[in-house]
Amino acid sequence: MKKATMQDVAKLAGVSQSTVSFVFSGADMRISESTKQKVFEAASELGFVPRGKLKNYHKVSDSVLALLVPNMSNLYYPALAKEVDEIAAAKGYGLIVINTNRSETKEARYFKLLISLKVAGILYGFTPAAGEMETARRLGLPVAIVGETEPGTAADCVSLNSGLAGELLAEHLLHFGHKKIAVITAPKHSITLSRKRRIDGMKRVLSGRAELIVISGDTEQEMEHANYEIELGYQKTKELFEIGGGRPTAVVGINDMTAIGILKALQELGLKVPEDVSCAGFDNLPVSEFVSPALTSVDHLTAQRTRQAIDLIDDKINKRNKYPVTVDFQPRLVVRSSTQKAKI
């Protein structure tokens, strides 16, 4: 298969070849961020990698970081990007934000592209591929993960105790007398480590004390005219309550976006929240305080974790610490008006 060229990238991105060249060289030509993003996305789609030898990796600039996120339609990730941008800027770093759309192929292509661009460091808002972490370690490229990883990962990691997050929410619902609880999550084959640990935490607390129903989506794919995670919560809640039988008295979204979909479905079904059914989520997004009713959620301390991750990246860039560091934050339950005592 013929290798993609800079001309191919320019054609796909709808820009001139010189613009592509300026973007990849890092020249300050006042090119807009939206144009840069088009060029990066075109390069990723074509598998184009600028010239550069991995074995001779040396950073051209110590002033640009990259943030990779899996899904910008989930409001958690724009909030994360905002925090990273503000904190990085305060330390003198510019920022490139890349959305992988949960595609492992795109993730791998973007990683190669960022190496060729010789960015100063990379932050991941999700668990990256182990091979990428090993390559980064070999090249001396600073990497920090704002998320969950397995022990032994060759990168700095600022994680959250997601198991405890699940335990906190389960204990809260048990306190209110809920004996049948449903949790709606992504498909089992694509469930992330953090989501799995949230559910495991709920199971530990509820075992022998209440029934937990785990409802998984069928596919995980972005939608053109709707938000996948809101739609997941909405559709699965409709299915759950329309089949009849012993209905749960509480429904939990695996994140706040899913919980917002749950709220909408319950209200359309004529069920009052929290009088008839309690609802809760994870992430504590800013929007969760303003939906009706305000959503009980677990705060994942995004700002604090982001600041820690950038501090760790900065330490690596400036040679203050060369060993991988793992920092585990403790979640905080935020109780609002979407949960109350179970209706018997």
C-alpha positions in Angstrom: 0.0 0.0 0.0 1.4 3.4 -1.0 2.5 5.6 1.9 0.5 8.8 2.5 2.2 12.0 1.6 2.0 15.6 2.9 0.1 16.4 -0.3 -2.5 13.7 0.6 -2.9 15.2 4.1 -3.4 18.7 2.6 -6.1 17.4 0.2 -8.0 15.5 2.9 -7.8 18.4 5.4 -8.8 21.0 2.7 -5.7 23.1 3.3 -2.5 24.0 1.4 0.6 21.8 1.5 2.5 24.6 3.1 0.0 24.8 5.9 0.5 21.1 6.6 4.2 21.7 6.6 4.0 24.6 9.0 1.7 22.6 11.4 4.1 19.7 11.5 7.2 21.9 11.8 5.7 23.8 14.8 6.4 27.1 13.0 4.5 30.1 14.5 2.4 31.1 11.5 -0.8 32.0 13.5 -2.6 28.9 12.2 -5.9 28.4 14.0 -6.4 25.5 16.4 -9.3 24.3 14.3 -7.1 24.1 11.2 -4.4 22.3 13.2 -6.9 19.8 14.4 -8.1 19.1 10.8 -4.5 18.5 9.8 -3.9 16.1 12.7 -7.1 14.2 12.0 -6.3 13.9 8.3 -2.8 12.6 9.1 -4.3 10.1 11.6 -6.9 8.8 9.1 -4.3 8.4 6.4 -1.6 6.9 8.7 0.8 9.7 7.7 3.8 10.2 10.0 6.2 13.1 9.4 9.8 12.3 8.9 11.6 11.6 12.2 13.7 8.7 13.6 12.4 7.2 16.8 15.8 6.0 17.8 17.1 9.6 17.8 14.1 11.1 19.6 14.9 14.5 21.0 12.3 17.1 21.8 12.3 20.1 19.5 10.2 22.0 22.0 9.7 21.8 25.7 6.6 24.0 25.5 3.9 21.8 23.9 1.9 19.0 25.6 -0.7 16.8 24.1 -3.9 15.5 25.7 -5.7 12.4 24.3 -9.3 11.8 25.2 -11.6 9.0 24.1 -14.9 10.8 23.6 -15.5 14.6 23.5 -19.2 14.1 23.5 -19.0 13.1 27.1 -18.9 16.4 29.0 -16.3 15.0 31.4 -13.6 15.2 28.7 -14.2 18.8 27.6 -14.1 19.7 31.3 -10.8 17.7 31.7 -9.4 19.5 28.6 -10.3 22.9 30.1 -8.5 22.1 33.3 -5.4 20.7 31.5 -5.3 23.8 29.2 -5.5 26.3 32.1 -3.0 24.5 34.4 -0.6 23.8 31.5 -0.7 27.4 30.4 0.1 28.6 33.9 3.3 26.6 33.6 4.1 27.9 30.2 3.0 25.0 28.1 0.8 25.0 24.9 -1.7 22.2 24.4 -2.9 20.0 21.6 -6.2 18.1 22.3 -6.9 14.9 20.3 -10.2 13.0 20.3 -9.7 9.3 19.5 -13.4 8.4 19.4 -12.5 5.2 21.3 -10.7 3.9 18.2 -7.5 1.9 19.1 -6.3 2.5 15.5 -6.6 6.2 15.8 -5.0 6.1 19.2 -1.9 4.3 17.8 -1.7 6.7 14.8 -1.9 9.8 16.9 0.7 8.4 19.3 3.1 8.0 16.3 2.2 11.4 15.0 2.9 13.0 18.4 6.3 11.3 18.6 7.2 12.7 15.2 6.0 16.2 16.3 8.3 15.8 19.3 5.9 17.1 21.8 7.3 17.6 25.3 4.9 15.3 27.0 1.6 13.4 26.6 -1.4 13.2 28.9 -4.0 10.5 28.5 -7.6 10.8 29.8 -8.1 7.0 29.6 -6.0 3.8 29.9 -3.7 3.7 26.9 -2.2 0.7 25.1 0.7 -0.9 27.1 2.9 -0.9 24.0 2.6 2.8 23.6 3.7 3.3 27.2 6.8 1.1 26.7 7.7 3.0 23.6 7.4 6.3 25.5 9.6 4.9 28.3 12.2 3.8 25.8 12.3 7.3 24.2 12.3 9.2 27.4 9.0 10.8 26.5 7.1 12.0 29.6 3.6 10.5 29.9 0.9 10.9 32.6 -2.4 9.1 32.7 -5.4 10.7 34.4 -7.3 7.5 34.9 -6.9 3.9 35.9 -4.1 1.5 35.0 -2.9 -1.9 36.0 0.1 -2.1 38.4 3.5 -1.8 36.7 2.5 0.7 34.0 5.6 2.5 32.6 4.1 6.0 33.1 3.0 8.4 35.7 -0.6 7.7 36.8 -3.0 9.9 38.7 -5.9 7.6 39.4 -9.1 7.6 41.4 -10.1 4.8 43.7 -13.0 3.7 41.5 -13.8 0.7 43.7 -14.4 3.0 46.6 -16.5 5.3 44.4 -18.9 2.3 43.8 -18.9 1.4 47.4 -19.8 5.0 48.5 -22.8 5.1 46.2 -24.0 1.6 47.1 -23.8 2.5 50.8 -25.7 5.6 50.2 -28.5 3.7 48.5 -28.6 1.0 51.1 -28.9 3.7 53.8 -32.1 4.8 52.0 -33.4 1.3 52.1 -33.0 0.4 48.4 -33.0 -3.4 48.0 -33.2 -3.6 44.2 -30.7 -1.4 42.3 -29.9 -1.3 38.6 -26.7 0.1 37.0 -26.5 0.9 33.3 -23.1 0.7 31.6 -21.3 0.4 28.3 -21.1 -3.0 26.6 -19.2 -5.6 28.5 -16.6 -6.1 25.8 -15.6 -2.4 25.8 -16.0 -1.6 29.5 -13.1 0.4 30.8 -11.1 -0.4 33.9 -12.5 2.4 35.9 -16.1 1.5 35.1 -15.5 -2.2 35.9 -14.1 -1.2 39.3 -17.1 1.0 40.1 -19.4 -1.9 39.5 -17.2 -4.2 41.5 -17.3 -1.8 44.4 -21.1 -1.7 44.3 -21.2 -5.5 44.2 -18.9 -5.8 47.2 -21.2 -3.6 49.3 -24.5 -4.9 48.0 -23.6 -8.6 48.2 -26.1 -10.4 50.5 -27.8 -7.1 51.3 -29.5 -6.0 48.1 -29.9 -7.1 44.5 -27.8 -5.4 41.8 -28.9 -5.6 38.2 -26.1 -4.8 35.7 -27.5 -3.7 32.3 -25.0 -3.3 29.5 -25.4 -1.6 26.2 -25.3 -3.5 22.9 -22.6 -1.4 21.1 -20.5 1.6 21.9 -20.4 3.9 18.9 -20.7 7.6 18.6 -23.9 8.9 17.1 -24.3 11.7 14.5 -27.4 13.4 16.0 -27.4 12.2 19.6 -25.1 11.6 22.5 -24.3 7.9 22.8 -24.1 7.8 26.6 -27.3 9.8 27.2 -29.0 7.6 24.7 -27.7 4.5 26.4 -29.2 5.6 29.7 -32.5 6.6 28.1 -33.0 3.5 26.0 -32.0 0.9 28.6 -34.2 2.6 31.2 -37.2 2.5 28.9 -36.6 -1.2 28.2 -36.1 -1.9 31.9 -39.3 -0.3 33.1 -41.5 -1.3 30.1 -41.0 -5.0 30.6 -42.8 -5.0 34.0 -42.0 -7.3 36.8 -40.0 -6.3 39.9 -38.8 -2.9 39.1 -35.7 -1.4 40.8 -36.2 1.4 43.2 -32.9 3.0 42.2 -31.1 3.3 38.8 -27.4 4.3 38.6 -25.7 5.5 35.4 -22.1 4.4 35.0 -21.4 8.1 34.6 -23.4 11.3 34.8 -24.0 11.4 31.1 -25.8 8.0 31.3 -27.6 9.1 34.4 -29.0 12.2 32.6 -30.5 9.8 30.0 -31.9 7.8 32.8 -33.6 10.8 34.3 -35.2 11.7 31.0 -36.6 8.2 30.5 -38.0 8.0 34.0 -39.7 11.3 33.6 -41.2 10.3 30.2 -42.5 7.1 31.8 -44.4 9.2 34.3 -42.2 8.2 37.3 -41.1 10.9 39.8 -37.5 11.2 40.8 -36.7 10.6 43.6 -40.2 9.9 45.0 -40.8 6.8 42.8 -37.2 6.0 41.7 -33.9 7.3 42.9 -31.2 8.1 40.3 -27.4 8.7 40.6 -24.2 8.8 38.6 -20.4 9.1 38.7 -18.1 12.1 37.7 -20.0 15.0 39.3 -20.0 17.0 36.1 -20.9 20.7 36.5 -24.1 20.1 34.6 -25.2 17.5 37.2 -26.0 20.3 39.7 -28.4 22.0 37.2 -30.5 19.1 35.8 -33.8 18.6 37.5 -33.7 17.1 40.0 -30.1 17.8 40.8 -28.1 14.6 40.4 -26.4 12.7 43.3 -23.0 11.8 42.0 -19.5 10.8 43.0 -16.9 13.6 42.6 -13.8 12.4 40.8 -11.7 15.5 41.7 -10.8 16.3 38.1 -9.1 19.6 38.8 -6.9 18.3 41.6 -5.9 15.2 39.6 -5.2 17.2 36.5 -2.9 19.5 38.5 -1.1 16.5 39.9 -0.6 15.0 36.5 0.8 18.1 34.9 3.2 18.5 37.9 4.4 15.0 37.3 4.9 15.7 33.6 6.7 18.9 34.4 9.0 17.0 36.8 9.9 14.6 34.1 10.5 17.3 31.5 12.8 19.2 33.9 14.6 16.0 35.0 13.4 16.3 38.6 12.2 12.7 38.8 12.8 9.9 36.3 10.8 7.1 37.9 7.1 6.4 37.2 4.8 7.7 40.0 1.3 6.6 40.9 -1.0 8.8 42.9 -4.4 7.5 44.0 -7.1 10.0 44.9 -10.1 9.2 47.1 -13.6 10.0 45.6 -16.2 12.1 47.4 -20.0 11.4 47.4 -22.1 14.5 46.6 -25.7 14.0 47.7 -28.3 16.0 45.9 -32.1 15.7 45.4 -32.2 12.8 42.9 -32.0 10.2 45.7 -34.1 9.6 48.8 -35.7 6.8 50.9 -36.9 3.9 48.8 -40.6 3.7 48.1 -41.9 0.5 49.5 
